[in-house]
Amino acid sequence: MRKRYTADFRAKVALEAVRGERSLSDLASRYEGHPNQIGQWRRRSLAGVRELFGDQRQRQGQDGEAQKTRLYEEIGRLKVELDWLKEKDALFGH
């Protein structure tokens, strides 16, 4: 059966791995995990830090484009639905 670790636990162990005061093997024996898993948590935490301190303007632009795309899709769906309802209304003469 696989062990499940909480996000707090993984963050704590990953921060210790990033500090580099102990080897991955030492951390694995201390926290009863596998060195490869701890190394993976360390890499993910470092990648997350890069994103955290990345260019905010670029990220906002990407988020804005994604939102714009979603809104245009929703407008398209609503327009098709409205056209269908108008057609049905004309058929039944209401």
Contact map, one row per residue, 1 for C-alpha under 8 A:
1110000000000000000000000000000000000000000000000000000000000000000000000000000000000000000000
1111000000000000000000000000000000000000000000000000000000000000000000000000000000000000000000
1111100000000000000000000000000000000000000000000000000000000000000000000000000000000000000000
0111110000000000000000000000000000000000000000000000000000000000000000000000000000000000000000
0011111011000000000000000000000000000000000000000000000000000000000000000000000000000000000000
0001111111000000000000000000000000000000000000000000000000000000000000000000000000000000000000
0000111111100000000000000000000000000000000000000000000000000000000000000000000000000000000000
0000011111110000000000000000000000000000000000000000000000000000000000000000000000000000000000
0000111111111000000000000000000000000000000000000000000000000000000000000000000000000000000000
0000111111111100000000000000000000000000100000000000000000000000000000000000000000000000000000
0000001111111110000000000000000000000000100010000000000000000000000000000000000000000000000000
0000000111111111000000000000000000000000000000000000000000000000000000000000000000000000000000
0000000011111111100000000010001000000100100000000000000000000000000000000000000000000000000000
0000000001111111110000000000000000000110110010000000000000000000000000000000000000000000000000
0000000000111111111000000000000000000000010010000000000000000000000000000000000000000000000000
0000000000011111111111000000000000000000000000000000000000000000000000000000000000000000000000
0000000000001111111111110010000000000110010000000000000000000000000000000000000000000000000000
0000000000000111111100000000000000000000010001000000000000000000000000000000000000000000000000
0000000000000011111110000000000000000000000000000000000000000000000000000000000000000000000000
0000000000000001111111100000000000000000000000000000000000000000000000000000000000000000000000
0000000000000001101111100000000000000000000000000000000000000000000000000000000000000000000000
0000000000000001100111110110000000000000000000000000000000000000000000000000000000000000000000
0000000000000000100111111110000000000000000000000000000000000000000000000000000000000000000000
0000000000000000100001111111000000110110000000000000000000000000000000000000000000000000000000
0000000000000000000000111111100001100000000000000000000000000000000000000000000000000000000000
0000000000000000000001111111110000000000000000000000000000000000000000000000000000000000000000
0000000000001000100001111111111110100100000000000000000000000000000000000000000000000000000000
0000000000000000000000011111111111100100000000000000000000000000000000000000000000000000000000
0000000000000000000000001111111111000000000000000000000000000000000000000000000000000000000000
0000000000000000000000000111111110000000000000000000000000000000000000000000000000000000000000
0000000000001000000000000011111110000000000000000000000000000000000000000000000000000000000000
0000000000000000000000000011111111000000000000000000000000000000000000000000000000000000000000
0000000000000000000000000011111111101100000000000000000000000000000000000000000000000000000000
0000000000000000000000001001100111111100000000000000000000000000000000000000000000000000000000
0000000000000000000000011011000011111110000000000000000000000000000000000000000000000000000000
0000000000000000000000010000000001111111000000000000000000000000000000000000000000000000000000
0000000000000000000000000000000011111111100000000000000000000000000000000000000000000000000000
0000000000001100100000010011000011111111110000000000000000000000000000000000000000000000000000
0000000000000100100000010000000000111111111000000000000000000000000000000000000000000000000000
0000000000000000000000000000000000011111111100000000000000000000000000000000000000000000000000
0000000001101100000000000000000000001111111110000000000000000000000000000000000000000000000000
0000000000000110110000000000000000000111111111000000000000000000000000000000000000000000000000
0000000000000000000000000000000000000011111111100000000000000000000000000000000000000000000000
0000000000000000000000000000000000000001111111110000000000000000000000000000000000000000000000
0000000000100110000000000000000000000000111111111000000000000000000000000000000000000000000000
0000000000000000010000000000000000000000011111111100000000000000000000000000000000000000000000
0000000000000000000000000000000000000000001111111110000000000000000000000000000000000000000000
0000000000000000000000000000000000000000000111111111000000000000000000000000000000000000000000
0000000000000000000000000000000000000000000011111111100000000000000000000000000000000000000000
0000000000000000000000000000000000000000000001111111110000000000000000000000000000000000000000
0000000000000000000000000000000000000000000000111111110000000000000000000000000000000000000000
0000000000000000000000000000000000000000000000011111110000000000000000000000000000000000000000
0000000000000000000000000000000000000000000000001111111100000000000000000000000000000000000000
0000000000000000000000000000000000000000000000000111111100100000000000000000000000000000000000
0000000000000000000000000000000000000000000000000000111111100000000000000000000000000000000000
0000000000000000000000000000000000000000000000000000111111110000000000000000000000000000000000
0000000000000000000000000000000000000000000000000000001111111000000000000000000000000000000000
0000000000000000000000000000000000000000000000000000001111111100000000000000000000000000000000
0000000000000000000000000000000000000000000000000000011111111110000000000000000000000000000000
0000000000000000000000000000000000000000000000000000000111111111000000000000000000000000000000
0000000000000000000000000000000000000000000000000000000011111111100000000000000000000000000000
0000000000000000000000000000000000000000000000000000000001111111110000000000000000000000000000
0000000000000000000000000000000000000000000000000000000000111111111000000000000000000000000000
0000000000000000000000000000000000000000000000000000000000011111111100000000000000000000000000
0000000000000000000000000000000000000000000000000000000000001111111110000000000000000000000000
0000000000000000000000000000000000000000000000000000000000000111111111000000000000000000000000
0000000000000000000000000000000000000000000000000000000000000011111111100000000000000000000000
0000000000000000000000000000000000000000000000000000000000000001111111110000000000000000000000
0000000000000000000000000000000000000000000000000000000000000000111111111000000000000000000000
0000000000000000000000000000000000000000000000000000000000000000011111111100000000000000000000
0000000000000000000000000000000000000000000000000000000000000000001111111110000000000000000000
0000000000000000000000000000000000000000000000000000000000000000000111111111000000000000000000
0000000000000000000000000000000000000000000000000000000000000000000011111111100000000000000000
0000000000000000000000000000000000000000000000000000000000000000000001111111110000000000000000
0000000000000000000000000000000000000000000000000000000000000000000000111111111000000000000000
0000000000000000000000000000000000000000000000000000000000000000000000011111111100000000000000
0000000000000000000000000000000000000000000000000000000000000000000000001111111110000000000000
0000000000000000000000000000000000000000000000000000000000000000000000000111111111000000000000
0000000000000000000000000000000000000000000000000000000000000000000000000011111111100000000000
0000000000000000000000000000000000000000000000000000000000000000000000000001111111110000000000
0000000000000000000000000000000000000000000000000000000000000000000000000000111111111000000000
0000000000000000000000000000000000000000000000000000000000000000000000000000011111111100000000
0000000000000000000000000000000000000000000000000000000000000000000000000000001111111110000000
0000000000000000000000000000000000000000000000000000000000000000000000000000000111111111000000
0000000000000000000000000000000000000000000000000000000000000000000000000000000011111111100000
0000000000000000000000000000000000000000000000000000000000000000000000000000000001111111110000
0000000000000000000000000000000000000000000000000000000000000000000000000000000000111111111000
0000000000000000000000000000000000000000000000000000000000000000000000000000000000011111111100
0000000000000000000000000000000000000000000000000000000000000000000000000000000000001111111111
0000000000000000000000000000000000000000000000000000000000000000000000000000000000000111111111
0000000000000000000000000000000000000000000000000000000000000000000000000000000000000011111110
0000000000000000000000000000000000000000000000000000000000000000000000000000000000000001111111
0000000000000000000000000000000000000000000000000000000000000000000000000000000000000000111111
0000000000000000000000000000000000000000000000000000000000000000000000000000000000000000110111
